[in-house]
Amino acid sequence: MNCRGCAAPLSLPLIDLGTSPPSNAYVHADRLEQAEQWVPLKVAVCQQCWLVQTEDYTRADSLFDAEYAYFSSFSSTWLTHAERYVAEMVERFGLHADSRVVEVAANDGYLLQYVAARGIACLGVEPTRSTAQAAREKGLEIRELFFGRDTAAQLQSEGWGADLMAANNVLAHVPDINDFLGGFATLLKPSGVATFEFPQLLALMAGAQFDTLYHEHYSYLSLTAVQTLCERNGLEVFDVSQLSTHGGSLRVFVQRKDGERRAVQPAVQQQLQAELDAGVKTAEYYATLAPAAERIKHELLRFLLQAKAEGKRVVGYGAAAKGNTLLNYAGVRPDLLAWVADANPHKQGKFLPGSRIPIMAPTQIDIDKPDYVLVLPWNLLHEVSQQLAQVRQWDGRFVIAVPELKVL
């Protein structure tokens, strides 16, 4: 396979997580007798542009289909983050009633609802029918398509040249990352700004966050790689900030290279230097993740096996994609993790892909009163432990597995 960023041959493996179904391919109860598609989950590093990427085994249109079950609005933490983002962008870039805001991967309208509330014209681009419909129910205008140069040109011709384009947690999800970024250079006004938010590679490596590797994530991003990609596609990075979301993310600000360019902020060079100092341009840097993943797998299995031997009941919380990577890599099945609760009704009543662990409503926790609740989206531990504070009443305890097993 060649690098999806620069087309150089891929020669440096990062990790091989075996085979698993796509992490968001939840199984309907009436399809339990049917086979799932299991495909390899391998990640490699380009030693030319240092883009970290999954090897190609699945098509985007099969991953982001009409039954896509990830709805952003079921996380109160994420809604707060989105509302704060809108306020900051309005203030920093002087957005007003005559401005145009376009969000790529608008999901269920979790962010654009705050733009619309300020009286600013906005448009969402979202290829998954389930979430697009939820956004329309909020009164938002949504185009149900995959974004790239051609669709950007179409939107430009319709008068949607953008003052601000937002792309939260989508840059990693696109197979043709050059076509995707080229679309931003097409749709932005000469004075426009685009922001990309994505989990950063430094946090992934430092925290052994191997569970954030799954088929829907085609790329794992450093500013080093993103800057190169942007320059190749007519964009310039002019600022970057650190975020706590998703276990450690970056927000990158870009502008058109042929537009009204803003001064590049010192934070850009500081982040690039931090990545260089960490070793992102060395093969040795990437050698630590595979052994860390194996350690985490063994720690989790030892805990689950011991709990079962002691007659303790363990359930999960959060039917998240990262949880599916962890459970399938570790080979966990319902005999060790009875079920997983999730607040999203679109997931309830289904089964996790691969492990076939049933997904329940959170109210089931109060009924069963488990001894342990394994929080699979560990980045939301604080939010989940507050929402499920009643677990403490029967001496139940919360557990996370990444970056190391902790019983809290």
C-alpha positions as CSV (number, residue, x, y, z in Angstrom):
1,M,0.0,0.0,0.0
2,N,1.1,3.6,-0.7
3,C,0.6,6.5,1.6
4,R,-2.8,8.2,1.1
5,G,-1.1,11.5,1.7
6,C,2.0,11.6,-0.5
7,A,1.8,8.2,-2.3
8,A,5.2,7.0,-1.0
9,P,5.3,3.2,-0.2
10,L,4.4,2.4,3.4
11,S,7.3,0.5,5.1
12,L,7.0,1.1,8.8
13,P,4.3,-0.9,10.7
14,L,2.8,0.7,13.9
15,I,0.5,-2.0,15.2
16,D,-1.5,-5.1,14.1
17,L,-4.7,-5.5,16.0
18,G,-5.8,-8.6,14.2
19,T,-9.2,-8.7,12.6
20,S,-12.5,-7.2,13.7
21,P,-15.7,-5.9,12.2
22,P,-16.0,-2.1,11.6
23,S,-16.4,-0.6,15.1
24,N,-19.7,1.2,14.4
25,A,-21.4,-1.8,12.6
26,Y,-23.7,-2.6,15.5
27,V,-25.6,-5.9,15.1
28,H,-29.5,-6.0,15.0
29,A,-31.1,-8.7,17.1
30,D,-32.7,-10.3,14.0
31,R,-29.2,-10.6,12.4
32,L,-27.4,-12.5,15.1
33,E,-27.5,-15.6,13.0
34,Q,-25.8,-13.9,10.1
35,A,-22.0,-13.6,9.7
36,E,-20.2,-10.3,10.2
37,Q,-17.5,-9.0,8.0
38,W,-14.2,-9.3,9.8
39,V,-11.3,-7.4,8.2
40,P,-7.7,-6.8,9.3
41,L,-7.0,-3.7,11.5
42,K,-3.4,-2.7,10.7
43,V,-1.8,0.7,11.1
44,A,1.4,1.9,9.4
45,V,3.5,5.0,9.3
46,C,4.7,6.9,6.2
47,Q,8.4,7.7,6.6
48,Q,8.1,10.4,3.9
49,C,5.4,12.7,5.3
50,W,4.9,10.9,8.7
51,L,1.2,10.4,8.2
52,V,0.0,7.5,10.4
53,Q,-2.8,5.5,8.7
54,T,-4.8,2.3,8.6
55,E,-4.2,0.0,5.7
56,D,-7.1,-0.1,3.2
57,Y,-9.6,-2.9,3.7
58,T,-12.9,-1.1,3.8
59,R,-14.8,1.5,1.8
60,A,-16.0,4.7,3.4
61,D,-19.6,4.3,2.0
62,S,-19.9,1.0,3.8
63,L,-18.7,2.5,7.1
64,F,-20.8,5.7,7.1
65,D,-24.1,4.3,5.9
66,A,-27.8,5.0,6.6
67,E,-27.7,3.2,9.9
68,Y,-24.6,5.0,11.3
69,A,-25.2,5.1,15.0
70,Y,-22.9,7.8,16.4
71,F,-24.9,10.8,17.5
72,S,-22.8,13.6,19.0
73,S,-25.6,15.2,21.0
74,F,-25.7,12.3,23.5
75,S,-22.6,13.7,25.2
76,S,-23.3,16.7,27.4
77,T,-19.5,17.4,27.5
78,W,-19.4,17.5,23.7
79,L,-22.4,19.9,23.5
80,T,-20.7,22.3,25.9
81,H,-17.5,22.1,23.9
82,A,-19.5,22.9,20.7
83,E,-21.3,25.8,22.2
84,R,-18.0,27.3,23.5
85,Y,-16.4,26.8,20.1
86,V,-19.2,28.8,18.4
87,A,-18.9,31.6,20.9
88,E,-15.1,31.8,20.5
89,M,-15.2,31.8,16.7
90,V,-17.9,34.5,16.5
91,E,-15.8,36.7,18.7
92,R,-12.4,36.0,17.2
93,F,-13.4,36.3,13.5
94,G,-16.3,38.8,13.8
95,L,-19.0,36.6,12.4
96,H,-22.4,38.3,12.0
97,A,-25.8,37.9,10.3
98,D,-24.3,38.2,6.8
99,S,-21.6,35.6,7.4
100,R,-21.8,32.0,6.1
101,V,-20.8,29.0,8.2
102,V,-20.4,25.5,6.8
103,E,-19.7,22.5,9.0
104,V,-18.4,19.3,7.3
105,A,-19.5,16.2,9.2
106,A,-22.3,18.1,10.9
107,N,-23.6,14.9,12.5
108,D,-26.9,15.5,14.3
109,G,-26.6,19.3,14.4
110,Y,-24.8,19.3,17.8
111,L,-22.8,22.4,16.7
112,L,-24.7,24.2,14.0
113,Q,-27.7,24.6,16.4
114,Y,-25.6,27.2,18.3
115,V,-24.7,29.0,15.0
116,A,-28.3,29.2,13.9
117,A,-29.3,30.4,17.4
118,R,-27.1,33.5,16.8
119,G,-28.9,34.3,13.5
120,I,-25.9,33.3,11.3
121,A,-26.7,31.4,8.1
122,C,-25.2,27.9,8.2
123,L,-25.1,24.7,6.3
124,G,-24.2,21.2,7.3
125,V,-22.6,18.5,5.1
126,E,-23.3,15.1,6.5
127,P,-23.2,11.8,4.5
128,T,-25.0,9.6,7.1
129,R,-28.8,9.6,6.7
130,S,-29.6,8.8,10.3
131,T,-27.7,11.8,11.8
132,A,-28.6,14.1,8.9
133,Q,-32.2,13.5,9.6
134,A,-31.7,14.3,13.3
135,A,-30.1,17.6,12.3
136,R,-32.9,18.5,10.0
137,E,-35.3,18.0,12.9
138,K,-33.5,20.8,14.6
139,G,-34.4,23.1,11.7
140,L,-30.9,23.0,10.1
141,E,-30.1,22.8,6.4
142,I,-28.2,19.7,5.6
143,R,-26.7,18.3,2.4
144,E,-26.4,14.5,2.5
145,L,-23.1,13.9,0.7
146,F,-19.4,13.2,1.1
147,F,-17.3,16.3,1.0
148,G,-14.5,16.9,-1.6
149,R,-13.4,19.3,-4.4
150,D,-16.5,18.5,-6.6
151,T,-19.1,18.9,-3.9
152,A,-17.3,22.1,-2.6
153,A,-17.5,23.6,-6.1
154,Q,-21.2,22.7,-6.2
155,L,-21.8,24.5,-2.9
156,Q,-19.7,27.4,-4.0
157,S,-21.9,27.9,-7.1
158,E,-24.9,27.9,-4.8
159,G,-23.6,30.8,-2.8
160,W,-22.2,29.0,0.1
161,G,-18.7,30.5,0.0
162,A,-17.8,30.3,3.7
163,D,-16.4,32.7,6.2
164,L,-15.9,29.8,8.6
165,M,-15.7,26.1,8.0
166,A,-15.7,23.7,10.9
167,A,-14.6,20.1,10.7
168,N,-14.6,18.4,14.1
169,N,-13.3,14.8,14.3
170,V,-13.6,14.2,10.6
171,L,-10.2,14.8,9.1
172,A,-9.1,11.4,10.4
173,H,-12.2,9.7,8.8
174,V,-11.6,10.5,5.1
175,P,-9.9,8.0,2.8
176,D,-8.9,10.6,0.2
177,I,-7.5,13.3,2.5
178,N,-6.1,15.4,-0.4
179,D,-9.5,15.7,-2.1
180,F,-11.1,16.5,1.2
181,L,-8.7,19.3,2.0
182,G,-8.8,20.6,-1.5
183,G,-12.6,21.1,-1.0
184,F,-11.8,23.6,1.8
185,A,-9.5,25.6,-0.4
186,T,-12.4,25.7,-2.9
187,L,-15.3,26.6,-0.6
188,L,-13.6,29.1,1.7
189,K,-13.9,32.8,0.9
190,P,-10.5,34.5,0.3
191,S,-10.8,35.9,3.9
192,G,-12.3,32.7,5.3
193,V,-11.0,30.4,8.0
194,A,-11.4,26.7,8.5
195,T,-10.8,24.8,11.7
196,F,-10.0,21.1,12.1
197,E,-10.2,19.3,15.4
198,F,-8.7,15.8,15.8
199,P,-7.2,13.6,18.4
200,Q,-3.5,14.3,18.3
201,L,-0.8,11.7,17.7
202,L,1.3,12.8,20.6
203,A,-1.5,12.0,23.0
204,L,-2.3,8.7,21.4
205,M,1.3,7.5,21.8
206,A,1.9,9.0,25.2
207,G,-1.4,7.5,26.6
208,A,-1.2,4.2,24.7
209,Q,-4.6,5.0,23.2
210,F,-4.6,2.1,20.8
211,D,-8.3,1.7,21.2
212,T,-8.8,4.9,19.2
213,L,-7.5,2.9,16.2
214,Y,-10.4,1.5,14.1
215,H,-11.5,1.2,10.5
216,E,-13.4,4.4,10.5
217,H,-10.2,6.3,11.3
218,Y,-8.1,6.3,8.2
219,S,-5.5,8.7,9.6
220,Y,-3.9,9.5,12.9
221,L,-2.7,13.0,12.9
222,S,0.2,15.2,14.0
223,L,0.5,18.8,13.1
224,T,3.7,17.7,11.2
225,A,1.6,15.7,8.8
226,V,-1.4,18.0,8.7
227,Q,0.8,21.0,7.8
228,T,2.3,19.1,4.9
229,L,-1.1,18.0,3.7
230,C,-2.5,21.5,3.9
231,E,0.3,23.0,1.9
232,R,-0.1,20.4,-0.8
233,N,-3.8,21.4,-1.1
234,G,-3.7,25.2,-1.2
235,L,-4.1,25.8,2.5
236,E,-1.8,27.3,5.2
237,V,-1.9,26.6,9.0
238,F,-1.8,29.9,10.9
239,D,-2.6,28.8,14.4
240,V,-3.1,25.8,16.6
241,S,-4.4,25.1,20.1
242,Q,-4.4,22.2,22.5
243,L,-7.7,20.7,23.6
244,S,-8.6,18.2,26.3
245,T,-11.3,16.5,24.2
246,H,-10.9,12.8,23.2
247,G,-8.0,12.3,25.5
248,G,-6.0,15.2,23.9
249,S,-6.7,16.9,20.6
250,L,-5.5,19.8,18.4
251,R,-7.6,22.5,16.9
252,V,-5.8,23.7,13.8
253,F,-6.7,27.0,12.1
254,V,-6.1,27.2,8.3
255,Q,-6.6,29.8,5.5
256,R,-6.3,29.9,1.8
257,K,-2.7,30.3,0.6
258,D,-4.0,32.6,-2.2
259,G,-6.3,34.6,0.1
260,E,-6.1,37.4,2.7
261,R,-3.5,35.7,4.9
262,R,-3.2,36.2,8.6
263,A,0.1,36.1,10.4
264,V,1.2,32.7,11.5
265,Q,1.1,32.4,15.3
266,P,4.1,31.2,17.4
267,A,2.0,28.3,18.6
268,V,2.4,26.6,15.2
269,Q,6.2,26.4,15.4
270,Q,6.0,25.5,19.1
271,Q,3.8,22.5,18.4
272,L,5.9,21.4,15.4
273,Q,9.0,21.5,17.7
274,A,7.3,19.6,20.4
275,E,6.5,16.8,17.9
276,L,10.0,16.9,16.6
277,D,11.4,16.6,20.1
278,A,9.1,13.7,20.9
279,G,10.4,11.9,17.8
280,V,7.5,11.8,15.3
281,K,10.0,11.7,12.5
282,T,11.9,8.7,13.8
283,A,11.0,5.0,13.5
284,E,11.9,4.4,17.1
285,Y,9.0,6.6,18.3
286,Y,6.4,4.2,17.0
287,A,7.8,1.1,18.6
288,T,6.1,1.5,22.0
289,L,2.5,1.2,21.1
290,A,2.2,-2.5,20.2
291,P,3.7,-3.7,23.5
292,A,1.6,-1.2,25.5
293,A,-1.6,-2.5,23.8
294,E,-0.7,-6.1,24.7
295,R,-0.1,-5.1,28.3
296,I,-3.5,-3.3,28.5
297,K,-5.2,-6.4,27.0
298,H,-3.7,-8.7,29.6
299,E,-4.5,-6.4,32.5
300,L,-8.1,-6.2,31.4
301,L,-8.4,-10.0,30.9
302,R,-6.9,-10.7,34.3
303,F,-9.3,-8.3,36.0
304,L,-12.4,-9.7,34.2
305,L,-11.4,-13.3,34.9
306,Q,-10.7,-12.6,38.6
307,A,-14.0,-10.8,38.9
308,K,-15.8,-13.8,37.4
309,A,-14.0,-16.2,39.7
310,E,-15.1,-14.1,42.7
311,G,-18.7,-14.1,41.5
312,K,-18.7,-10.3,40.8
313,R,-20.8,-8.9,38.0
314,V,-19.1,-6.6,35.5
315,V,-21.0,-4.5,32.9
316,G,-19.8,-1.8,30.5
317,Y,-20.8,1.8,29.9
318,G,-20.6,3.5,26.5
319,A,-21.0,1.4,23.3
320,A,-18.2,3.5,21.8
321,A,-16.1,2.6,18.8
322,K,-12.9,2.7,21.0
323,G,-14.6,0.2,23.3
324,N,-15.2,-2.2,20.4
325,T,-11.5,-2.0,19.4
326,L,-10.5,-2.9,22.9
327,L,-13.0,-5.7,23.4
328,N,-12.4,-7.4,20.1
329,Y,-8.6,-7.1,20.4
330,A,-8.8,-8.7,23.9
331,G,-11.4,-11.3,22.9
332,V,-13.9,-10.3,25.5
333,R,-17.4,-11.8,25.2
334,P,-20.6,-11.7,27.3
335,D,-19.3,-14.3,29.7
336,L,-16.9,-11.7,31.0
337,L,-18.8,-8.5,30.3
338,A,-22.5,-9.1,30.7
339,W,-23.8,-6.1,28.7
340,V,-23.0,-2.5,27.9
341,A,-25.2,0.5,28.7
342,D,-25.5,3.4,26.3
343,A,-27.7,6.5,26.4
344,N,-28.1,6.5,22.6
345,P,-31.5,4.8,21.8
346,H,-30.2,4.1,18.3
347,K,-27.8,1.6,19.8
348,Q,-30.0,0.1,22.5
349,G,-31.4,-3.3,21.7
350,K,-28.5,-4.0,19.3
351,F,-25.2,-5.9,20.0
352,L,-21.6,-4.8,19.8
353,P,-19.9,-5.8,16.6
354,G,-17.7,-8.8,17.0
355,S,-18.1,-9.4,20.7
356,R,-21.9,-9.6,20.4
357,I,-22.3,-8.1,23.8
358,P,-25.9,-6.7,24.2
359,I,-26.5,-3.0,24.5
360,M,-28.9,-1.8,27.2
361,A,-30.4,1.5,28.4
362,P,-28.6,3.0,31.3
363,T,-31.6,2.3,33.5
364,Q,-30.5,-1.4,33.5
365,I,-27.6,-0.4,35.8
366,D,-30.1,0.5,38.6
367,I,-31.9,-2.8,38.1
368,D,-28.9,-5.1,38.0
369,K,-26.7,-3.1,40.5
370,P,-23.4,-4.5,39.1
371,D,-20.2,-4.6,41.2
372,Y,-18.1,-2.9,38.5
373,V,-18.9,-0.6,35.6
374,L,-16.2,-0.6,32.9
375,V,-16.2,2.8,31.3
376,L,-15.2,2.2,27.7
377,P,-15.1,5.8,26.5
378,W,-12.4,6.6,29.2
379,N,-12.2,10.2,28.0
380,L,-15.7,10.7,29.4
381,L,-15.0,9.1,32.8
382,H,-15.8,12.3,34.7
383,E,-19.1,12.8,32.9
384,V,-20.1,9.2,33.2
385,S,-19.2,8.9,36.9
386,Q,-21.3,12.0,37.6
387,Q,-24.3,10.7,35.6
388,L,-24.1,7.3,37.4
389,A,-23.2,8.5,40.9
390,Q,-25.8,6.1,42.3
391,V,-23.5,3.2,41.5
392,R,-21.6,4.2,44.7
393,Q,-24.7,3.6,46.8
394,W,-24.4,-0.2,46.5
395,D,-20.6,0.0,46.7
396,G,-20.2,-0.4,42.9
397,R,-16.9,0.8,41.4
398,F,-15.9,2.3,38.1
399,V,-13.1,0.8,36.0
400,I,-11.1,2.0,33.0
401,A,-8.6,0.0,31.0
402,V,-6.6,2.6,29.1
403,P,-3.8,3.7,29.6
404,E,-3.7,1.2,32.4
405,L,-6.3,-0.7,34.4
406,K,-7.7,1.4,37.3
407,V,-10.5,0.5,39.7
408,L,-11.9,3.8,41.0
